[in-house]
Amino acid sequence: MTNKPVHKTDEELSSVDKIDFRGILAASPNPIMIVDSDLTVIESNSSALDLLEMDRTSLLHQSFVRFFQAVPSPILLQYENAVREGGEIEDETLMTTAAGTIKHIELKITKIKH
């Protein structure tokens, strides 16, 4: 048996535009925050709200950096650069909730190209 490459038609590729990304975000058990290039939170799911002990209205338009006050500056700079420049980082780190509680988390930063 040989594996032949599968080539998608333009029609099949355009179906990606029809995926319900908000539904996927809502269904994920993992905390997800979407930030823009200015590191401002523009979307999140309920798991992220639970982790941060915030409601959605309070979280949106906040700086992503705000939640990493317990992280040393050189490491925080790596996180910022990954968001801005498109790198990818996986790290065990500390996150500060809205109430000031420090939580140990597994962080993954990935720039989504669109």
Short mmCIF file of the C-alpha atoms (twelve columns), coordinates in Angstrom:
data_MODEL
# 
_entry.id   MODEL 
# 
loop_
_atom_site.group_PDB 
_atom_site.id 
_atom_site.type_symbol 
_atom_site.label_atom_id 
_atom_site.label_alt_id 
_atom_site.label_comp_id 
_atom_site.label_asym_id 
_atom_site.label_seq_id 
_atom_site.Cartn_x 
_atom_site.Cartn_y 
_atom_site.Cartn_z 
_atom_site.pdbx_PDB_model_num 
ATOM 1   C CA . MET A 1   0.000   0.000  0.000  1 
ATOM 2   C CA . THR A 2   1.339   3.421  -0.926 1 
ATOM 3   C CA . ASN A 3   0.337   6.711  0.539  1 
ATOM 4   C CA . LYS A 4   -0.621  9.159  -2.166 1 
ATOM 5   C CA . PRO A 5   -0.765  12.859 -1.330 1 
ATOM 6   C CA . VAL A 6   -4.261  14.167 -0.947 1 
ATOM 7   C CA . HIS A 7   -4.901  17.442 -2.702 1 
ATOM 8   C CA . LYS A 8   -7.842  19.468 -1.516 1 
ATOM 9   C CA . THR A 9   -9.992  21.403 -3.942 1 
ATOM 10  C CA . ASP A 10  -10.546 25.117 -3.473 1 
ATOM 11  C CA . GLU A 11  -14.081 24.284 -2.380 1 
ATOM 12  C CA . GLU A 12  -12.841 21.893 0.294  1 
ATOM 13  C CA . LEU A 13  -10.285 24.405 1.505  1 
ATOM 14  C CA . SER A 14  -12.874 27.177 1.696  1 
ATOM 15  C CA . SER A 15  -14.941 25.008 4.045  1 
ATOM 16  C CA . VAL A 16  -12.364 25.876 6.737  1 
ATOM 17  C CA . ASP A 17  -13.943 29.337 6.746  1 
ATOM 18  C CA . LYS A 18  -17.193 27.710 7.844  1 
ATOM 19  C CA . ILE A 19  -15.752 26.058 10.963 1 
ATOM 20  C CA . ASP A 20  -17.392 27.276 14.154 1 
ATOM 21  C CA . PHE A 21  -14.276 28.496 15.950 1 
ATOM 22  C CA . ARG A 22  -16.321 30.029 18.763 1 
ATOM 23  C CA . GLY A 23  -17.955 26.639 19.279 1 
ATOM 24  C CA . ILE A 24  -14.562 24.943 19.407 1 
ATOM 25  C CA . LEU A 25  -13.313 27.563 21.858 1 
ATOM 26  C CA . ALA A 26  -16.369 27.111 24.064 1 
ATOM 27  C CA . ALA A 27  -16.116 23.315 24.001 1 
ATOM 28  C CA . SER A 28  -12.437 23.151 24.957 1 
ATOM 29  C CA . PRO A 29  -11.756 22.092 28.540 1 
ATOM 30  C CA . ASN A 30  -8.399  23.898 28.326 1 
ATOM 31  C CA . PRO A 31  -8.157  27.575 29.248 1 
ATOM 32  C CA . ILE A 32  -7.670  29.575 26.049 1 
ATOM 33  C CA . MET A 33  -7.071  33.301 25.678 1 
ATOM 34  C CA . ILE A 34  -6.711  34.900 22.266 1 
ATOM 35  C CA . VAL A 35  -4.574  38.025 22.271 1 
ATOM 36  C CA . ASP A 36  -3.740  40.494 19.542 1 
ATOM 37  C CA . SER A 37  -0.274  41.737 18.589 1 
ATOM 38  C CA . ASP A 38  -0.501  44.395 21.309 1 
ATOM 39  C CA . LEU A 39  -0.926  41.578 23.892 1 
ATOM 40  C CA . THR A 40  -4.517  42.598 24.585 1 
ATOM 41  C CA . VAL A 41  -6.997  39.814 25.350 1 
ATOM 42  C CA . ILE A 42  -9.654  39.840 22.617 1 
ATOM 43  C CA . GLU A 43  -11.371 36.508 23.346 1 
ATOM 44  C CA . SER A 44  -11.322 33.687 25.864 1 
ATOM 45  C CA . ASN A 45  -13.243 30.613 26.839 1 
ATOM 46  C CA . SER A 46  -14.994 29.825 30.120 1 
ATOM 47  C CA . SER A 47  -12.081 27.651 31.303 1 
ATOM 48  C CA . ALA A 48  -9.785  30.691 31.114 1 
ATOM 49  C CA . LEU A 49  -12.335 32.769 32.997 1 
ATOM 50  C CA . ASP A 50  -12.491 30.122 35.713 1 
ATOM 51  C CA . LEU A 51  -8.685  29.955 35.934 1 
ATOM 52  C CA . LEU A 52  -8.373  33.719 36.197 1 
ATOM 53  C CA . GLU A 53  -11.381 34.092 38.493 1 
ATOM 54  C CA . MET A 54  -12.882 36.752 36.212 1 
ATOM 55  C CA . ASP A 55  -15.957 37.323 34.142 1 
ATOM 56  C CA . ARG A 56  -15.675 37.801 30.389 1 
ATOM 57  C CA . THR A 57  -16.367 41.534 30.425 1 
ATOM 58  C CA . SER A 58  -13.599 42.110 32.975 1 
ATOM 59  C CA . LEU A 59  -11.085 40.010 31.045 1 
ATOM 60  C CA . LEU A 60  -11.543 41.421 27.550 1 
ATOM 61  C CA . HIS A 61  -9.244  44.318 26.686 1 
ATOM 62  C CA . GLN A 62  -6.872  43.476 29.556 1 
ATOM 63  C CA . SER A 63  -3.161  43.107 28.897 1 
ATOM 64  C CA . PHE A 64  -2.024  39.478 28.715 1 
ATOM 65  C CA . VAL A 65  1.103   40.546 30.645 1 
ATOM 66  C CA . ARG A 66  -1.022  41.501 33.668 1 
ATOM 67  C CA . PHE A 67  -1.500  37.835 34.529 1 
ATOM 68  C CA . PHE A 68  2.215   37.053 34.687 1 
ATOM 69  C CA . GLN A 69  3.352   39.422 37.440 1 
ATOM 70  C CA . ALA A 70  5.102   36.561 39.271 1 
ATOM 71  C CA . VAL A 71  7.235   35.687 36.235 1 
ATOM 72  C CA . PRO A 72  10.802  37.073 36.024 1 
ATOM 73  C CA . SER A 73  11.147  39.822 33.401 1 
ATOM 74  C CA . PRO A 74  13.442  37.910 30.989 1 
ATOM 75  C CA . ILE A 75  10.975  35.027 30.803 1 
ATOM 76  C CA . LEU A 76  8.004   37.368 30.414 1 
ATOM 77  C CA . LEU A 77  9.838   39.029 27.532 1 
ATOM 78  C CA . GLN A 78  10.115  35.616 25.834 1 
ATOM 79  C CA . TYR A 79  6.337   35.185 26.176 1 
ATOM 80  C CA . GLU A 80  5.719   38.642 24.731 1 
ATOM 81  C CA . ASN A 81  8.044   37.990 21.805 1 
ATOM 82  C CA . ALA A 82  6.355   34.666 21.054 1 
ATOM 83  C CA . VAL A 83  3.004   36.437 20.760 1 
ATOM 84  C CA . ARG A 84  4.340   39.298 18.659 1 
ATOM 85  C CA . GLU A 85  6.793   37.466 16.438 1 
ATOM 86  C CA . GLY A 86  5.057   34.169 15.925 1 
ATOM 87  C CA . GLY A 87  7.223   31.867 17.965 1 
ATOM 88  C CA . GLU A 88  5.932   28.994 20.015 1 
ATOM 89  C CA . ILE A 89  6.570   28.457 23.713 1 
ATOM 90  C CA . GLU A 90  5.576   25.708 26.103 1 
ATOM 91  C CA . ASP A 91  6.439   26.353 29.730 1 
ATOM 92  C CA . GLU A 92  5.446   25.617 33.294 1 
ATOM 93  C CA . THR A 93  4.985   29.010 34.852 1 
ATOM 94  C CA . LEU A 94  3.080   31.093 37.373 1 
ATOM 95  C CA . MET A 95  -0.087  33.015 36.600 1 
ATOM 96  C CA . THR A 96  -1.627  35.653 38.837 1 
ATOM 97  C CA . THR A 97  -5.429  35.698 38.987 1 
ATOM 98  C CA . ALA A 98  -7.558  38.825 39.232 1 
ATOM 99  C CA . ALA A 99  -7.823  38.210 42.987 1 
ATOM 100 C CA . GLY A 100 -4.027  38.040 43.301 1 
ATOM 101 C CA . THR A 101 -3.818  34.272 43.743 1 
ATOM 102 C CA . ILE A 102 -0.722  32.778 42.125 1 
ATOM 103 C CA . LYS A 103 -1.345  29.523 40.242 1 
ATOM 104 C CA . HIS A 104 1.109   27.085 38.731 1 
ATOM 105 C CA . ILE A 105 0.090   26.435 35.108 1 
ATOM 106 C CA . GLU A 106 1.266   24.854 31.896 1 
ATOM 107 C CA . LEU A 107 1.426   27.621 29.293 1 
ATOM 108 C CA . LYS A 108 1.474   27.220 25.539 1 
ATOM 109 C CA . ILE A 109 1.770   30.220 23.263 1 
ATOM 110 C CA . THR A 110 1.244   29.736 19.551 1 
ATOM 111 C CA . LYS A 111 0.745   32.421 16.948 1 
ATOM 112 C CA . ILE A 112 -2.109  31.556 14.639 1 
ATOM 113 C CA . LYS A 113 -1.484  32.709 11.115 1 
ATOM 114 C CA . HIS A 114 -4.507  33.952 9.251  1 
# 
